[in-house]
């Protein structure tokens, strides 16, 4: 058996991978909270995509890639198939997005939807991990311990189910932060459990190992992750929150009461709320003019 090192660069790679998973989880949970308060189908679709990108692509896949930078097998170079690597990103994004859609876009059967979405997302996350591992090229034969593979899949399903439950219940920044810390532990736990299932039987290769090195993939993937995170942060900062909308509608209603002129429609849908003189809320139909 060839000697395997999971922390070839010390604790730098696991620390960065954990930070990425926490950051992605924070952005995803915040986007999910915005999705719950969205008033139109377009807004819900937008926040669903952002949540899937944040959790699936940033919190899970980029964590996997960074952790693999510290992976090394004695006696062989490691290369990656670019096509399979790209496919693993799409699997992570698609499975998490589908799980979020099942859990969040519905009004009935909440617990069954969370369970179904969690199973789908968890299996997708596990598929992402092992697709990424299948992209690895080295001199030797890769084997997996079935019991640890099964344990890693179980961790992925449980973690995904808990994550979907959190997307439905958390909204306060402090709770989102604590939840993201927990999700980061679960994501990293799944990854390193799956990696511990791997063993390599050294072999004599005929010719060089083909594929892209992790270092050559670092720059394009790193740039994409950085700009993706900045874009999601900007989208969250620029979009009006429910409190912003309520304040705008309150001011519009006060202006209408003073001037007698119709208030401008509030953003986010055909019907909105206005404030009455006693401080209560009522909905008015803006389609009727």
Residue pairs with C-beta under 8 A, 6 or more apart in sequence:
1 199
1 200
1 201
1 202
2 73
2 74
2 75
2 76
2 140
2 200
2 201
2 202
3 73
3 74
3 75
4 71
4 72
4 73
4 74
4 198
4 199
4 200
5 70
5 71
5 72
5 73
5 74
6 67
6 70
6 71
6 192
6 195
6 196
7 13
7 14
7 70
8 70
8 71
8 72
9 69
9 70
10 70
12 70
13 66
13 67
13 69
13 70
14 67
14 70
14 188
14 192
16 66
17 63
17 64
17 66
17 67
17 188
17 191
18 63
18 184
18 185
18 188
19 184
20 58
20 59
20 62
20 63
20 66
20 225
21 59
21 60
21 63
21 183
21 184
21 187
21 188
22 59
22 180
22 181
22 183
22 184
23 58
23 59
23 180
23 229
24 54
24 55
24 57
24 58
24 59
24 60
24 62
24 63
25 54
25 55
25 59
25 163
25 179
25 180
25 183
25 184
25 187
26 54
26 176
26 177
26 180
27 50
27 54
27 55
27 58
27 59
27 229
27 232
27 233
27 236
28 50
28 51
28 52
28 54
28 55
28 58
28 59
28 163
28 167
29 51
29 166
29 167
29 170
29 176
29 179
29 180
30 176
30 236
31 47
31 50
31 51
31 54
31 232
31 236
32 47
32 51
32 100
32 104
32 167
32 168
33 167
33 170
33 171
33 176
34 43
34 47
34 236
34 239
34 241
35 43
35 44
35 47
35 48
35 51
35 104
36 104
36 168
36 171
37 241
37 242
38 44
38 46
38 47
38 268
39 268
39 269
39 272
40 268
40 269
43 268
44 105
48 97
48 100
48 101
48 104
48 105
49 97
50 232
50 235
50 236
51 96
51 97
51 100
51 167
52 93
52 94
52 96
52 97
52 100
53 93
53 228
53 232
54 232
55 96
55 100
55 163
56 92
56 93
56 94
56 95
56 96
56 97
56 125
57 89
57 92
57 93
57 228
58 225
58 228
58 229
58 232
59 183
59 184
59 187
60 92
60 96
60 125
60 128
60 187
61 88
61 89
61 92
61 93
61 128
61 132
62 221
62 225
63 187
63 188
63 191
64 88
64 128
64 129
64 132
64 191
65 132
65 214
65 217
65 221
67 188
67 191
67 192
67 195
68 132
68 214
69 214
69 218
71 78
71 195
72 78
73 138
73 140
73 200
75 139
75 140
75 202
76 138
76 139
76 140
76 200
76 202
76 205
76 209
77 138
77 139
77 208
77 209
77 213
78 136
78 137
78 138
78 209
78 213
78 214
79 136
79 137
79 138
79 209
79 210
79 211
79 212
79 213
80 135
80 136
80 137
80 211
80 212
80 213
80 214
80 217
81 134
81 135
81 136
81 137
81 211
81 212
82 135
82 211
82 212
82 217
83 135
84 131
84 132
84 134
84 135
85 132
85 135
85 212
85 217
87 131
88 128
88 129
88 131
88 132
88 135
89 128
91 124
91 127
91 128
91 131
92 124
92 125
92 128
94 124
95 120
95 121
95 123
95 124
95 125
95 127
95 128
96 121
96 124
96 125
96 160
98 117
98 120
98 121
98 124
99 117
99 118
99 120
99 121
99 122
99 124
99 160
99 164
100 117
100 121
100 164
100 167
101 117
102 113
102 116
102 117
102 120
103 113
103 114
103 117
103 118
103 164
103 165
103 167
103 168
104 164
104 167
104 168
106 113
110 168
114 161
114 164
114 165
114 168
115 161
117 160
117 161
117 164
118 157
118 158
118 160
118 161
118 162
118 163
118 164
118 165
119 157
119 160
119 161
121 160
121 161
121 163
121 164
122 153
122 156
122 157
122 158
122 159
122 160
122 161
123 153
123 156
123 157
125 156
125 159
125 160
125 190
126 152
126 153
126 156
126 157
126 190
126 194
129 152
129 156
129 190
129 191
129 194
130 149
130 194
133 142
133 194
133 198
135 211
136 142
137 209
137 210
137 211
138 200
138 209
139 202
139 203
139 204
139 205
139 209
140 200
140 201
140 202
140 203
140 205
141 200
141 201
141 203
142 198
142 199
142 200
143 198
143 199
143 200
143 201
144 197
144 198
144 199
145 197
145 199
146 197
147 197
148 193
148 194
148 196
148 197
149 194
149 197
151 193
151 197
152 190
152 193
152 194
152 197
155 186
155 189
155 190
155 193
156 190
158 186
159 183
159 186
159 187
159 189
159 190
162 182
162 183
162 186
163 183
163 186
166 179
166 183
170 176
170 179
240 248
240 267
240 268
245 266
245 267
245 268
245 272
246 273
248 266
248 267
249 263
249 266
249 272
249 273
249 274
249 275
250 275
252 263
252 264
252 266
252 274
253 263
253 274
253 275
253 276
254 275
255 261
255 263
256 262
256 263
256 274
257 277
263 274
265 272
265 286
266 272
266 273
270 285
270 286
270 287
271 283
271 284
271 285
271 286
271 287
272 283
272 284
272 286
273 281
273 282
273 283
273 284
274 281
274 282
274 284
275 281
276 282
